[in-house]
Amino acid sequence: MDASADKPHILVVDDDTRLRELLRSFLSRNGFRVTVASHAAEARERLGVLDFDLIVLDVMMPGQTGLDFATEIRRSDDVPILMLTAMGDTKDRIAGLETGVDDYLGKPFDPRELVLRIQNVLKRNRAAASTPGEAQRVVSFGPMQFDRELGELAHKGKRLPLTDAEVALMRALTARLGEVLSRETLCKAVGAVNERAIDVQVTRLRRKVEPDPSFPRYLRTVRGQGYRLVDA
């Protein structure tokens, strides 16, 4: 049996040949299986035939940008995405979070930090998918059902894709249904970089659970305190 089959499989998507090969070599030496692609179209082909545990995705690429490709991926897949960006502006990083990426790292970066960030995202993903040791628990609110054990959200029985951060957010909210959770508490639950990132994740989640995200019925803001999920 190939021992490498048990290693997390990473897809690196970057048009910079030197960086792409550096990451292939460094990540391979640090316990990962690595497949590379030079642009979105090539990455799409890889995703069509292989399963990956995480995607390292560059923002600025010829043809389809990393942001647009991440948006496309999120329509059907919740594979964790770590985005590489040379953009230092906060609004550009927020744009990445809004597309559904799980973390970002600015260029230039220390490859050791990339490994740590990958490990942290994978750890959160495993925690989100783990069984809590109790009987299956499904929490319903409106027409939505969230299976806390499986980390699955459904609307009238139809499954909706969630990122690992969204699963962690839903687990935290459904564990204390009706209670107000502070942004600080949610940051710890999700592993978010800051409280603004929680606001972004809530905004994205509302697009999936609310009939009208502009006037949230279930995932409510409590001014000055945080958020709460209610079965309205």
C-alpha positions as CSV (number, residue, x, y, z in Angstrom):
1,M,0.0,0.0,0.0
2,D,1.3,3.5,-0.9
3,A,2.0,5.3,2.4
4,S,1.6,8.6,0.6
5,A,-2.1,7.9,0.2
6,D,-2.7,8.8,3.8
7,K,-1.1,12.3,3.4
8,P,-3.3,15.3,2.8
9,H,-3.5,16.1,-0.9
10,I,-2.9,19.7,-1.8
11,L,-3.6,21.4,-5.1
12,V,-1.3,24.4,-5.8
13,V,-2.6,26.8,-8.4
14,D,-0.2,29.5,-9.4
15,D,1.1,30.8,-12.8
16,D,4.6,31.5,-11.4
17,T,6.5,28.5,-12.4
18,R,9.3,29.1,-9.9
19,L,7.0,29.5,-6.9
20,R,4.8,26.6,-8.0
21,E,7.7,24.2,-8.1
22,L,9.1,25.6,-4.8
23,L,5.8,24.9,-3.1
24,R,5.6,21.5,-4.6
25,S,9.0,20.6,-3.2
26,F,8.6,22.3,0.2
27,L,5.1,20.9,0.9
28,S,6.1,17.4,-0.3
29,R,9.0,17.5,2.2
30,N,6.5,18.6,5.0
31,G,4.1,15.6,4.7
32,F,1.8,16.5,1.9
33,R,0.9,15.0,-1.5
34,V,1.0,17.9,-4.0
35,T,-0.5,18.4,-7.4
36,V,0.1,21.6,-9.3
37,A,-1.7,23.7,-11.9
38,S,-0.6,26.9,-13.7
39,H,-4.1,28.4,-14.2
40,A,-7.8,27.9,-13.4
41,A,-8.5,25.8,-16.5
42,E,-5.8,23.4,-15.6
43,A,-6.9,23.3,-12.0
44,R,-10.5,22.6,-13.1
45,E,-9.2,19.5,-15.0
46,R,-7.4,18.3,-11.9
47,L,-10.5,18.8,-9.7
48,G,-12.5,16.8,-12.2
49,V,-10.5,13.6,-11.7
50,L,-8.8,13.9,-8.2
51,D,-10.0,14.6,-4.7
52,F,-8.1,17.3,-2.7
53,D,-8.0,18.2,1.0
54,L,-7.1,21.8,0.3
55,I,-6.4,24.2,-2.5
56,V,-3.6,26.8,-2.4
57,L,-4.8,29.4,-4.9
58,D,-3.1,32.5,-6.3
59,V,-5.3,35.6,-6.8
60,M,-3.6,37.2,-9.9
61,M,-3.5,34.7,-12.7
62,P,-3.9,35.1,-16.5
63,G,-7.4,34.3,-17.8
64,Q,-9.7,33.6,-14.8
65,T,-8.6,35.2,-11.6
66,G,-8.3,33.3,-8.4
67,L,-11.2,35.2,-6.9
68,D,-13.5,34.3,-9.8
69,F,-12.3,30.6,-9.7
70,A,-12.9,30.4,-5.9
71,T,-16.4,31.7,-6.5
72,E,-17.0,29.0,-9.1
73,I,-15.6,26.3,-6.8
74,R,-17.9,27.4,-4.0
75,R,-21.0,26.8,-6.1
76,S,-20.5,23.1,-5.8
77,D,-17.6,22.2,-3.5
78,D,-16.7,23.0,0.1
79,V,-13.0,22.0,-0.3
80,P,-10.9,24.4,1.9
81,I,-9.2,27.2,0.0
82,L,-6.1,29.1,1.1
83,M,-5.5,32.2,-1.1
84,L,-2.2,33.7,-1.9
85,T,-2.3,37.4,-2.7
86,A,0.2,40.2,-3.4
87,M,-2.5,42.7,-2.5
88,G,-2.0,44.4,0.8
89,D,-5.3,46.3,0.9
90,T,-7.8,45.1,3.5
91,K,-10.7,45.3,1.1
92,D,-9.0,42.9,-1.3
93,R,-8.6,40.4,1.5
94,I,-12.2,40.8,2.5
95,A,-13.2,40.2,-1.1
96,G,-11.4,36.9,-0.8
97,L,-13.2,35.9,2.3
98,E,-16.5,36.9,0.7
99,T,-15.9,34.4,-2.1
100,G,-15.6,31.6,0.5
101,V,-11.9,31.1,1.0
102,D,-10.9,29.8,4.4
103,D,-7.6,31.8,4.8
104,Y,-5.3,34.0,3.0
105,L,-1.5,34.7,3.0
106,G,0.2,37.8,1.5
107,K,3.2,37.6,-0.8
108,P,6.0,37.4,-0.2
109,F,5.7,34.8,2.6
110,D,7.7,32.3,4.5
111,P,6.9,28.8,3.3
112,R,6.9,27.7,6.9
113,E,4.0,30.0,7.6
114,L,2.2,28.5,4.7
115,V,2.6,25.0,6.1
116,L,1.3,26.2,9.5
117,R,-1.7,27.9,7.9
118,I,-2.5,24.8,5.8
119,Q,-2.3,22.6,9.0
120,N,-4.6,25.0,10.9
121,V,-7.2,25.0,8.1
122,L,-7.1,21.2,7.8
123,K,-7.4,20.9,11.6
124,R,-10.5,23.1,11.6
125,N,-11.9,21.1,8.7
126,R,-11.4,17.8,10.6
127,A,-12.9,19.2,13.7
128,A,-16.0,20.4,11.8
129,A,-16.4,17.0,10.3
130,S,-15.8,15.0,13.5
131,T,-18.6,13.2,15.4
132,P,-19.3,14.8,18.8
133,G,-19.8,11.4,20.4
134,E,-23.5,11.7,20.9
135,A,-26.5,10.6,18.9
136,Q,-27.1,12.5,15.6
137,R,-28.6,15.9,16.3
138,V,-30.5,17.9,13.7
139,V,-31.3,21.5,14.5
140,S,-34.2,23.0,12.5
141,F,-34.9,26.7,11.9
142,G,-37.5,27.7,9.4
143,P,-37.2,25.5,6.3
144,M,-33.5,24.8,7.2
145,Q,-32.0,21.7,8.9
146,F,-28.5,21.5,10.1
147,D,-27.0,18.1,11.0
148,R,-24.4,19.0,13.7
149,E,-22.8,15.6,13.5
150,L,-22.3,15.5,9.8
151,G,-21.9,19.3,9.4
152,E,-24.5,19.4,6.7
153,L,-27.0,22.1,6.0
154,A,-30.2,21.4,4.0
155,H,-33.1,23.5,2.7
156,K,-36.3,21.4,2.6
157,G,-34.1,18.3,2.2
158,K,-31.8,19.7,-0.5
159,R,-28.2,19.9,0.7
160,L,-26.4,23.3,0.5
161,P,-22.6,23.5,0.2
162,L,-20.8,24.9,3.2
163,T,-17.1,25.9,3.8
164,D,-15.4,24.4,6.8
165,A,-15.6,27.9,8.4
166,E,-19.4,28.0,7.8
167,V,-19.8,24.5,9.3
168,A,-17.9,25.7,12.4
169,L,-20.0,28.8,12.6
170,M,-23.2,26.8,12.3
171,R,-22.1,24.4,15.0
172,A,-21.4,27.2,17.3
173,L,-24.8,28.9,16.6
174,T,-26.9,25.8,16.7
175,A,-25.2,24.6,20.0
176,R,-26.7,27.6,21.7
177,L,-29.8,28.2,19.5
178,G,-31.5,31.5,20.5
179,E,-28.6,32.7,22.6
180,V,-26.5,35.7,21.6
181,L,-22.9,34.8,20.8
182,S,-20.2,37.5,20.8
183,R,-18.0,38.1,17.8
184,E,-15.0,37.1,20.0
185,T,-16.7,33.8,20.9
186,L,-17.4,33.1,17.2
187,C,-13.8,34.0,16.2
188,K,-12.6,31.3,18.5
189,A,-15.1,28.8,17.2
190,V,-14.3,29.5,13.6
191,G,-10.6,30.3,13.9
192,A,-11.2,33.6,12.2
193,V,-8.4,36.2,11.9
194,N,-10.5,39.0,13.3
195,E,-14.0,40.0,14.1
196,R,-14.5,41.6,10.7
197,A,-14.0,38.2,9.2
198,I,-16.9,36.9,11.3
199,D,-19.1,39.6,9.9
200,V,-18.1,38.5,6.4
201,Q,-18.8,34.8,7.2
202,V,-22.2,35.7,8.6
203,T,-23.1,37.8,5.5
204,R,-22.2,34.8,3.3
205,L,-24.1,32.4,5.5
206,R,-27.2,34.6,5.4
207,R,-27.2,34.2,1.6
208,K,-27.8,30.5,2.1
209,V,-30.2,30.5,5.0
210,E,-32.3,33.7,4.7
211,P,-35.2,34.3,2.3
212,D,-34.0,37.9,2.1
213,P,-30.5,38.4,3.4
214,S,-31.0,42.2,3.7
215,F,-33.7,41.5,6.3
216,P,-32.4,38.5,8.3
217,R,-35.1,36.4,9.9
218,Y,-33.1,33.6,11.4
219,L,-29.5,34.7,11.8
220,R,-29.9,38.0,13.6
221,T,-27.6,40.8,14.6
222,V,-27.8,41.9,18.2
223,R,-26.4,45.4,18.1
224,G,-23.3,45.8,20.2
225,Q,-23.3,42.2,21.3
226,G,-23.0,39.8,18.4
227,Y,-25.2,37.3,16.6
228,R,-27.9,34.7,17.4
229,L,-29.7,32.0,15.5
230,V,-33.4,31.7,16.1
231,D,-36.2,29.4,14.9
232,A,-38.5,32.2,13.8
